[in-house]
Amino acid sequence: MTITQLHYVLAIAEHKNFTKAAEKCFVTQPTLSTQIQKLEDELDILIFDRGKKPIELTDVGRKIVLQAKNIVNESDRIQDIVDQQKGFIGGEFKIGIIPTIMPTLLPMFLKAFIKKYPKVKLKIEELTTEEIITRIADGHLDAAIAATPLESENIKERVLFYEPFVGYIPNDHRLHEKKKIEVSDLEINDMLLLEDGHCFRDGVINLCKVFKNHTDDKFQLESGSIETLIKLSNEGLGMTLLPYLHTLDLNEKSKANLHHFNEPSPAREVSIIYHKSELKMQIIDALHNVISGIIRGAIAFQNVEIISPLAKTSA
């Protein structure tokens, strides 16, 4: 039995297809099939049920896959120990970022990080929080940047910054004349929201305390992007709340519609998150230091009240 054979087993278990698994492992399909056959012969069992389409694990195969993940992870630690001892910061690093953070944060830190750590190859994906949690658990992401706390026992969180909420209120809105607004001023019935699945939406709903599902006053209007919410608000369809970093690139006309909260300002906690058994800690440390250093100059707010992205709201 070899580590390479276990890598092949995990690839087939993931893709449920020998050809796709071979492509992922950068070997030919006959080579992969031969190695799996040798492993099954050595153990005198069948790991995969090849009669099913797609291929399925046998009962004992499922147990072998669980153990194979542990063995492969532990073998990877040897290289990680060597890299840390040598002070090497490099290699492929897969990171996910939620949609309400990626457009504003990524342009702020990516160039600086690449310049400082040219040997790191970042593979970046825009993913929802739910997708991120699943992929970290499956080992398909090394880390992610998301709103926290997530309250997951297998995920560690390191705070990067606290991002205040800012009201975007058009001229014809009842709150437009107020220089600063209070949380108690907010009403969910005239609030434009992101679509379900965005943790920023959940934070806004929690901030408003109660989400009414009826549409007596007007209608419910939701969008997949913050930029669309701003445009809809400009059309007089309601107010919205923006993460602070999204306000920095607005034009002067749009900035006139921004209304900050009286302190403590409601805010979201943004963290770099990773599995508790993550190996590449030197890259996580590097990302944390670069992002924290850059964001410190962009967000001066200190007195904030954190709104949990996972808090449940009553209907």
Contacts in CASP RR format, 6 or more apart in sequence:
PFRMAT RR
TARGET T0000
AUTHOR 0000-0000-0000
METHOD contacts of the structure
MODEL  1
MTITQLHYVLAIAEHKNFTKAAEKCFVTQPTLSTQIQKLEDELDILIFDR
GKKPIELTDVGRKIVLQAKNIVNESDRIQDIVDQQKGFIGGEFKIGIIPT
IMPTLLPMFLKAFIKKYPKVKLKIEELTTEEIITRIADGHLDAAIAATPL
ESENIKERVLFYEPFVGYIPNDHRLHEKKKIEVSDLEINDMLLLEDGHCF
RDGVINLCKVFKNHTDDKFQLESGSIETLIKLSNEGLGMTLLPYLHTLDL
NEKSKANLHHFNEPSPAREVSIIYHKSELKMQIIDALHNVISGIIRGAIA
FQNVEIISPLAKTSA
1 39 0 8 1.000
1 42 0 8 1.000
1 43 0 8 1.000
3 71 0 8 1.000
3 72 0 8 1.000
3 75 0 8 1.000
4 35 0 8 1.000
5 35 0 8 1.000
5 36 0 8 1.000
5 38 0 8 1.000
5 39 0 8 1.000
6 68 0 8 1.000
6 71 0 8 1.000
6 72 0 8 1.000
7 25 0 8 1.000
7 72 0 8 1.000
8 21 0 8 1.000
8 25 0 8 1.000
8 27 0 8 1.000
8 32 0 8 1.000
8 35 0 8 1.000
8 36 0 8 1.000
9 36 0 8 1.000
9 39 0 8 1.000
9 47 0 8 1.000
9 64 0 8 1.000
9 65 0 8 1.000
9 68 0 8 1.000
10 65 0 8 1.000
10 68 0 8 1.000
10 69 0 8 1.000
10 72 0 8 1.000
11 21 0 8 1.000
11 22 0 8 1.000
11 24 0 8 1.000
11 25 0 8 1.000
11 32 0 8 1.000
12 18 0 8 1.000
12 21 0 8 1.000
12 32 0 8 1.000
12 36 0 8 1.000
12 48 0 8 1.000
12 55 0 8 1.000
13 57 0 8 1.000
13 65 0 8 1.000
14 21 0 8 1.000
14 24 0 8 1.000
15 21 0 8 1.000
15 24 0 8 1.000
16 54 0 8 1.000
16 55 0 8 1.000
16 56 0 8 1.000
17 54 0 8 1.000
17 55 0 8 1.000
18 29 0 8 1.000
18 32 0 8 1.000
18 33 0 8 1.000
18 36 0 8 1.000
18 55 0 8 1.000
19 29 0 8 1.000
21 32 0 8 1.000
22 28 0 8 1.000
22 29 0 8 1.000
22 31 0 8 1.000
22 32 0 8 1.000
25 32 0 8 1.000
36 47 0 8 1.000
36 48 0 8 1.000
39 47 0 8 1.000
40 46 0 8 1.000
40 47 0 8 1.000
43 64 0 8 1.000
45 58 0 8 1.000
45 60 0 8 1.000
45 61 0 8 1.000
46 58 0 8 1.000
46 60 0 8 1.000
46 61 0 8 1.000
47 57 0 8 1.000
47 58 0 8 1.000
47 60 0 8 1.000
47 61 0 8 1.000
47 64 0 8 1.000
47 65 0 8 1.000
48 55 0 8 1.000
48 56 0 8 1.000
48 57 0 8 1.000
48 58 0 8 1.000
48 61 0 8 1.000
49 55 0 8 1.000
49 56 0 8 1.000
49 57 0 8 1.000
49 58 0 8 1.000
57 65 0 8 1.000
73 277 0 8 1.000
73 279 0 8 1.000
76 279 0 8 1.000
77 279 0 8 1.000
80 279 0 8 1.000
80 280 0 8 1.000
80 281 0 8 1.000
82 88 0 8 1.000
83 89 0 8 1.000
83 90 0 8 1.000
83 282 0 8 1.000
84 281 0 8 1.000
84 282 0 8 1.000
87 282 0 8 1.000
88 119 0 8 1.000
88 282 0 8 1.000
89 117 0 8 1.000
89 119 0 8 1.000
89 120 0 8 1.000
89 282 0 8 1.000
89 283 0 8 1.000
89 286 0 8 1.000
90 117 0 8 1.000
90 119 0 8 1.000
90 120 0 8 1.000
90 121 0 8 1.000
90 283 0 8 1.000
91 119 0 8 1.000
91 120 0 8 1.000
91 121 0 8 1.000
91 283 0 8 1.000
92 121 0 8 1.000
92 123 0 8 1.000
93 120 0 8 1.000
93 121 0 8 1.000
93 122 0 8 1.000
93 123 0 8 1.000
93 142 0 8 1.000
93 143 0 8 1.000
93 280 0 8 1.000
93 283 0 8 1.000
94 123 0 8 1.000
94 125 0 8 1.000
94 140 0 8 1.000
94 141 0 8 1.000
94 142 0 8 1.000
94 143 0 8 1.000
95 122 0 8 1.000
95 123 0 8 1.000
95 124 0 8 1.000
95 125 0 8 1.000
95 141 0 8 1.000
95 142 0 8 1.000
95 143 0 8 1.000
95 144 0 8 1.000
95 145 0 8 1.000
95 287 0 8 1.000
96 124 0 8 1.000
96 125 0 8 1.000
96 126 0 8 1.000
96 127 0 8 1.000
96 132 0 8 1.000
96 135 0 8 1.000
96 141 0 8 1.000
96 143 0 8 1.000
96 144 0 8 1.000
96 145 0 8 1.000
97 105 0 8 1.000
97 106 0 8 1.000
97 124 0 8 1.000
97 125 0 8 1.000
97 126 0 8 1.000
97 127 0 8 1.000
97 144 0 8 1.000
97 145 0 8 1.000
97 146 0 8 1.000
98 126 0 8 1.000
98 127 0 8 1.000
98 128 0 8 1.000
98 129 0 8 1.000
98 132 0 8 1.000
98 144 0 8 1.000
98 145 0 8 1.000
98 146 0 8 1.000
98 147 0 8 1.000
98 198 0 8 1.000
98 199 0 8 1.000
99 126 0 8 1.000
99 128 0 8 1.000
99 198 0 8 1.000
99 225 0 8 1.000
100 147 0 8 1.000
100 194 0 8 1.000
100 198 0 8 1.000
100 199 0 8 1.000
100 200 0 8 1.000
100 226 0 8 1.000
100 243 0 8 1.000
100 246 0 8 1.000
101 145 0 8 1.000
101 146 0 8 1.000
101 147 0 8 1.000
101 243 0 8 1.000
101 245 0 8 1.000
101 270 0 8 1.000
102 124 0 8 1.000
102 126 0 8 1.000
102 145 0 8 1.000
103 246 0 8 1.000
104 243 0 8 1.000
104 245 0 8 1.000
104 246 0 8 1.000
104 248 0 8 1.000
104 249 0 8 1.000
105 145 0 8 1.000
105 245 0 8 1.000
105 270 0 8 1.000
105 291 0 8 1.000
105 295 0 8 1.000
106 124 0 8 1.000
108 245 0 8 1.000
108 291 0 8 1.000
108 294 0 8 1.000
108 295 0 8 1.000
108 298 0 8 1.000
109 290 0 8 1.000
109 291 0 8 1.000
109 294 0 8 1.000
109 295 0 8 1.000
110 122 0 8 1.000
112 290 0 8 1.000
112 294 0 8 1.000
113 120 0 8 1.000
113 122 0 8 1.000
113 286 0 8 1.000
113 287 0 8 1.000
113 290 0 8 1.000
113 291 0 8 1.000
114 120 0 8 1.000
114 122 0 8 1.000
116 286 0 8 1.000
116 290 0 8 1.000
117 283 0 8 1.000
117 286 0 8 1.000
120 283 0 8 1.000
120 286 0 8 1.000
125 141 0 8 1.000
127 135 0 8 1.000
127 144 0 8 1.000
128 197 0 8 1.000
128 198 0 8 1.000
128 199 0 8 1.000
129 146 0 8 1.000
129 147 0 8 1.000
129 150 0 8 1.000
129 197 0 8 1.000
129 199 0 8 1.000
129 309 0 8 1.000
130 197 0 8 1.000
132 141 0 8 1.000
132 144 0 8 1.000
132 146 0 8 1.000
132 273 0 8 1.000
133 150 0 8 1.000
133 152 0 8 1.000
133 155 0 8 1.000
135 141 0 8 1.000
135 144 0 8 1.000
136 143 0 8 1.000
136 144 0 8 1.000
136 154 0 8 1.000
136 155 0 8 1.000
136 273 0 8 1.000
136 274 0 8 1.000
136 275 0 8 1.000
137 154 0 8 1.000
137 275 0 8 1.000
139 275 0 8 1.000
142 274 0 8 1.000
142 278 0 8 1.000
142 280 0 8 1.000
142 283 0 8 1.000
142 284 0 8 1.000
143 272 0 8 1.000
143 273 0 8 1.000
143 274 0 8 1.000
143 278 0 8 1.000
143 280 0 8 1.000
143 283 0 8 1.000
143 284 0 8 1.000
143 287 0 8 1.000
144 272 0 8 1.000
144 273 0 8 1.000
144 274 0 8 1.000
145 160 0 8 1.000
145 270 0 8 1.000
145 271 0 8 1.000
145 272 0 8 1.000
145 273 0 8 1.000
145 291 0 8 1.000
146 199 0 8 1.000
146 270 0 8 1.000
146 271 0 8 1.000
146 273 0 8 1.000
146 309 0 8 1.000
147 199 0 8 1.000
147 200 0 8 1.000
147 268 0 8 1.000
147 269 0 8 1.000
147 270 0 8 1.000
147 271 0 8 1.000
147 309 0 8 1.000
148 157 0 8 1.000
148 159 0 8 1.000
148 269 0 8 1.000
148 270 0 8 1.000
148 271 0 8 1.000
148 273 0 8 1.000
148 309 0 8 1.000
149 157 0 8 1.000
149 269 0 8 1.000
149 308 0 8 1.000
149 310 0 8 1.000
150 157 0 8 1.000
150 273 0 8 1.000
150 309 0 8 1.000
150 310 0 8 1.000
151 310 0 8 1.000
153 276 0 8 1.000
154 275 0 8 1.000
154 276 0 8 1.000
155 273 0 8 1.000
155 274 0 8 1.000
155 275 0 8 1.000
155 276 0 8 1.000
156 273 0 8 1.000
156 274 0 8 1.000
156 275 0 8 1.000
156 276 0 8 1.000
156 278 0 8 1.000
157 271 0 8 1.000
157 272 0 8 1.000
157 273 0 8 1.000
158 271 0 8 1.000
158 272 0 8 1.000
158 273 0 8 1.000
158 284 0 8 1.000
158 288 0 8 1.000
159 269 0 8 1.000
159 270 0 8 1.000
159 271 0 8 1.000
160 270 0 8 1.000
160 271 0 8 1.000
160 272 0 8 1.000
160 288 0 8 1.000
160 291 0 8 1.000
160 292 0 8 1.000
160 295 0 8 1.000
161 270 0 8 1.000
161 291 0 8 1.000
161 292 0 8 1.000
161 295 0 8 1.000
161 296 0 8 1.000
161 299 0 8 1.000
162 267 0 8 1.000
162 268 0 8 1.000
162 269 0 8 1.000
162 270 0 8 1.000
162 299 0 8 1.000
162 301 0 8 1.000
162 304 0 8 1.000
162 306 0 8 1.000
163 243 0 8 1.000
163 244 0 8 1.000
163 245 0 8 1.000
163 267 0 8 1.000
163 268 0 8 1.000
163 270 0 8 1.000
163 299 0 8 1.000
164 244 0 8 1.000
164 260 0 8 1.000
164 261 0 8 1.000
164 265 0 8 1.000
164 266 0 8 1.000
164 267 0 8 1.000
164 299 0 8 1.000
164 301 0 8 1.000
164 304 0 8 1.000
165 204 0 8 1.000
165 207 0 8 1.000
165 241 0 8 1.000
165 242 0 8 1.000
165 243 0 8 1.000
165 244 0 8 1.000
165 261 0 8 1.000
165 265 0 8 1.000
165 266 0 8 1.000
165 267 0 8 1.000
165 268 0 8 1.000
165 307 0 8 1.000
166 241 0 8 1.000
166 242 0 8 1.000
166 243 0 8 1.000
166 244 0 8 1.000
166 247 0 8 1.000
166 258 0 8 1.000
166 259 0 8 1.000
166 260 0 8 1.000
166 261 0 8 1.000
167 181 0 8 1.000
167 239 0 8 1.000
167 240 0 8 1.000
167 241 0 8 1.000
167 242 0 8 1.000
167 258 0 8 1.000
167 259 0 8 1.000
167 260 0 8 1.000
167 261 0 8 1.000
168 229 0 8 1.000
168 230 0 8 1.000
168 233 0 8 1.000
168 239 0 8 1.000
168 240 0 8 1.000
168 241 0 8 1.000
168 242 0 8 1.000
168 247 0 8 1.000
168 254 0 8 1.000
168 257 0 8 1.000
168 258 0 8 1.000
168 259 0 8 1.000
169 175 0 8 1.000
169 176 0 8 1.000
169 181 0 8 1.000
169 233 0 8 1.000
169 239 0 8 1.000
169 257 0 8 1.000
169 258 0 8 1.000
169 259 0 8 1.000
170 176 0 8 1.000
170 233 0 8 1.000
170 234 0 8 1.000
170 236 0 8 1.000
170 238 0 8 1.000
170 239 0 8 1.000
170 257 0 8 1.000
171 257 0 8 1.000
172 236 0 8 1.000
173 190 0 8 1.000
173 236 0 8 1.000
173 238 0 8 1.000
173 239 0 8 1.000
174 190 0 8 1.000
175 181 0 8 1.000
175 185 0 8 1.000
175 239 0 8 1.000
175 259 0 8 1.000
176 257 0 8 1.000
176 259 0 8 1.000
178 185 0 8 1.000
178 259 0 8 1.000
179 259 0 8 1.000
180 259 0 8 1.000
180 260 0 8 1.000
180 261 0 8 1.000
180 262 0 8 1.000
181 259 0 8 1.000
181 260 0 8 1.000
181 261 0 8 1.000
181 262 0 8 1.000
182 261 0 8 1.000
182 262 0 8 1.000
183 207 0 8 1.000
183 261 0 8 1.000
183 266 0 8 1.000
186 207 0 8 1.000
186 208 0 8 1.000
187 208 0 8 1.000
188 205 0 8 1.000
188 208 0 8 1.000
188 210 0 8 1.000
188 211 0 8 1.000
188 212 0 8 1.000
189 212 0 8 1.000
189 216 0 8 1.000
189 217 0 8 1.000
189 218 0 8 1.000
190 217 0 8 1.000
190 218 0 8 1.000
190 238 0 8 1.000
190 239 0 8 1.000
191 204 0 8 1.000
191 208 0 8 1.000
191 238 0 8 1.000
191 239 0 8 1.000
191 240 0 8 1.000
191 241 0 8 1.000
192 221 0 8 1.000
192 222 0 8 1.000
192 223 0 8 1.000
192 229 0 8 1.000
192 232 0 8 1.000
192 233 0 8 1.000
192 237 0 8 1.000
192 238 0 8 1.000
192 239 0 8 1.000
192 240 0 8 1.000
193 201 0 8 1.000
193 204 0 8 1.000
193 205 0 8 1.000
193 221 0 8 1.000
193 222 0 8 1.000
193 223 0 8 1.000
193 229 0 8 1.000
193 240 0 8 1.000
194 200 0 8 1.000
194 201 0 8 1.000
194 204 0 8 1.000
194 222 0 8 1.000
194 223 0 8 1.000
194 224 0 8 1.000
194 225 0 8 1.000
194 226 0 8 1.000
194 229 0 8 1.000
195 201 0 8 1.000
195 222 0 8 1.000
195 223 0 8 1.000
195 224 0 8 1.000
196 222 0 8 1.000
198 224 0 8 1.000
199 309 0 8 1.000
199 310 0 8 1.000
200 243 0 8 1.000
200 268 0 8 1.000
200 309 0 8 1.000
201 222 0 8 1.000
202 309 0 8 1.000
202 310 0 8 1.000
202 311 0 8 1.000
202 313 0 8 1.000
203 268 0 8 1.000
203 307 0 8 1.000
203 308 0 8 1.000
203 309 0 8 1.000
203 311 0 8 1.000
204 241 0 8 1.000
205 211 0 8 1.000
205 313 0 8 1.000
206 307 0 8 1.000
206 308 0 8 1.000
206 311 0 8 1.000
206 313 0 8 1.000
207 241 0 8 1.000
207 266 0 8 1.000
207 307 0 8 1.000
209 313 0 8 1.000
210 313 0 8 1.000
210 314 0 8 1.000
211 313 0 8 1.000
211 314 0 8 1.000
211 315 0 8 1.000
212 315 0 8 1.000
213 315 0 8 1.000
221 232 0 8 1.000
221 237 0 8 1.000
223 229 0 8 1.000
223 232 0 8 1.000
226 240 0 8 1.000
226 242 0 8 1.000
226 243 0 8 1.000
226 246 0 8 1.000
229 240 0 8 1.000
229 242 0 8 1.000
230 240 0 8 1.000
230 242 0 8 1.000
230 250 0 8 1.000
230 254 0 8 1.000
232 238 0 8 1.000
232 240 0 8 1.000
233 239 0 8 1.000
233 240 0 8 1.000
233 257 0 8 1.000
234 254 0 8 1.000
234 257 0 8 1.000
242 258 0 8 1.000
243 268 0 8 1.000
244 267 0 8 1.000
244 299 0 8 1.000
244 301 0 8 1.000
245 298 0 8 1.000
245 299 0 8 1.000
247 255 0 8 1.000
247 258 0 8 1.000
248 298 0 8 1.000
250 258 0 8 1.000
263 303 0 8 1.000
263 304 0 8 1.000
264 303 0 8 1.000
264 304 0 8 1.000
264 305 0 8 1.000
265 301 0 8 1.000
265 303 0 8 1.000
265 304 0 8 1.000
265 305 0 8 1.000
266 304 0 8 1.000
266 305 0 8 1.000
266 307 0 8 1.000
267 301 0 8 1.000
267 304 0 8 1.000
267 305 0 8 1.000
267 306 0 8 1.000
267 307 0 8 1.000
268 306 0 8 1.000
268 307 0 8 1.000
268 309 0 8 1.000
269 306 0 8 1.000
272 284 0 8 1.000
272 287 0 8 1.000
272 288 0 8 1.000
272 291 0 8 1.000
274 284 0 8 1.000
278 284 0 8 1.000
END
